[in-house]
Structures are given as C-alpha cells and as structure tokens.
Amino acid sequence: MPQTQESRLQPIPERTLGPFSKANGLSGFELYWIPVAAFPPGAGQRAWLLDFFPRLHKKLIADYGVRGEFFLQQKSIVAVEKRFSKLATELLPKLGLMRKPGAPLPPRPTMDQLKGAIHGEAFDIQDHMPDYCYWLRHPDLATLLAEFFGFGGSAMYYMKPDPTAKPPDIPLLDELRKLFPQMQFDKLELVMNAACASKDKFLADSKKLFGVGLEQEPSYAGLQYILPLLSTDDFFTQPEAESKKWFQVFDLFWRESPADHGIYIASKPPLEEPLDHILQSMKEEGKVYPKH
C-alpha cells in the first residue's frame, strides 16, 4: 500500500473484516483494500482470492439486486494472450477505455522518437497507448477469474440490471439439449448475451460521464463505453463532484491495482455486513489469507 495511504486505509481487526483495510474520512461511499504481494500473486493468495470474489459476487447479487460485469485491461493481456485469443471468439469482447479522471489520451509518438527507437534509443510503446479494455461476458464468473485474474488488469463493475439488454429465452432449450446433445447450445447463449449487450444503457451513460473532453478524439466514436481508472489515492484527492460520477452508473466496483500493491473495493451501499458474512464463513472453513 502506498505510504501516502497508510493513515487513511487502516487495517480492520482480524476478528472482524481482516485481511481487508477500510478507509477513513470518506463520505457517500466505502473503500476497502486487500494487499497482494505481487502480480501475478503467489499460489496461496491467488487460491484465496479466487475463492473470495465469486462468493462476494453471489452475495452482492442476492443482497443488492445488482449484476456484475467483468473487464480486462488490454495492457495486461500480454501475459494471457493465448487464453484471450482462444476465448475471444466465444466471449465477443467489447472494446472500451479506462480513463483516469480528466486525463487526456496519451500523445502519439513523434517521428524523432520513432527514428530514435530504430537506432536503439529507449522507447516504450506502452507510454503512447491509451488504457483500452475489454468487456467480457460469461455466465460463470469463476471461469473468467480462473483465466484472467491476477495479472494486474481485471476489474468488476456492479450496476442495476438493464431489462432492454436481457437476451430472449431460447424456446424449449432443455428439450433441444436432450435431442441434440452434440450441439453447443452454451456457446449460442454466450453469443446471444454478447449481441444483446450492445443495447445496454450503461454504454452510453458511461461515455457521457467519463468521456468529457474526449469527444473530438478520432477514436471516441469507436469506443463503446468508458470506465473510471482509479487508484486508492483518487478516492481522497478527487473533488466530490467527480467522485459522485463514479457511483451514478455503478453501485460498486473492484479492481486489481498494481500501483496500490493490492485490490480495492469501492461501494456506495454498505459492505461491512456482506464482507463479514463471507470472511467468517471462509475462516470457519480454515481458509486464511496468506502473506504470499
């Protein structure tokens, strides 16, 4: 956790919500943080987190009537490129942008920089790449987490369901599965989900809120959505008018944050009770969060 945050993100006693820390001095939302020793995490921390987040997902849906959507930063795909390419034809990822509050898109490399790179001068193309991301839809969150979690680029954003984006039911689906067991109806459902997602209200709403100032950029029209790209410091330093935007579209969200050496959860609804329920259950099962 960054040094500037030590006085504001305080560890919660182990008997309650440990290993999470909860931020002090925030109004209108809650902020929690859990340390991660490295990205990708060691086997112990990874196993615990892969157990925890599906439980949290189910609890949030049951308690708050929200839906969770999984996003993956493009810059983190390098580590899982083969997995991403393999699943992309099934998940039909939708391209969007993660944007730091008010930040412009990074500048394109100059001719001098490109010429210098050809002659061996230091040059990192990532410094000139926007923080593009992909929206991946799958009915089983555990599948997405098993494939893409832990490389510093995954996030979940929770919001109210949009009835207009709900895919239609496939008539007699169970009977069709029995009659034609060789048919891949699960993949058909994935394709329908991805197609109907194009109608989702959050797409336009997120561009309107988080795309201010980018409207004249050539790439703006091709972006289907824009998400806030935040570190824990933003929750303390951004003005209230900005922080309110984050929770106009989303009820809560969590994100892997290498800059914060961990994962944070930001939530408008109170999270202490759901977190306590999950963590106590895991402790009773002998599942303790390891240091590595």
ABEGO torsion letter per residue (X at the ends): XBAAAAAABBBBBAABAOABBBBBGBBGBBBBBBBBABOBBBAAAAAAAAAAAAAAAAAAAAAAGBBBBBBBBAAAAAAAAAAAAAAAAAAGBBBBBBBBBGBBBBBBBBAAAAAAAAAGBBBBAAAABBBBBBBBBBABAAAAAAAABGAGABBBBBBBBBAAABBBBBBGAAAAAAABAABBAAAAAAAAAAAAAAABAAAAAAAAAAABGAAABAAAAABABBBBBBBAAAAAABBAAAAAAAAAABABBBBBBAAAGEBBBBBABBAAAAAAAAAAAAAAAGBBBBAX
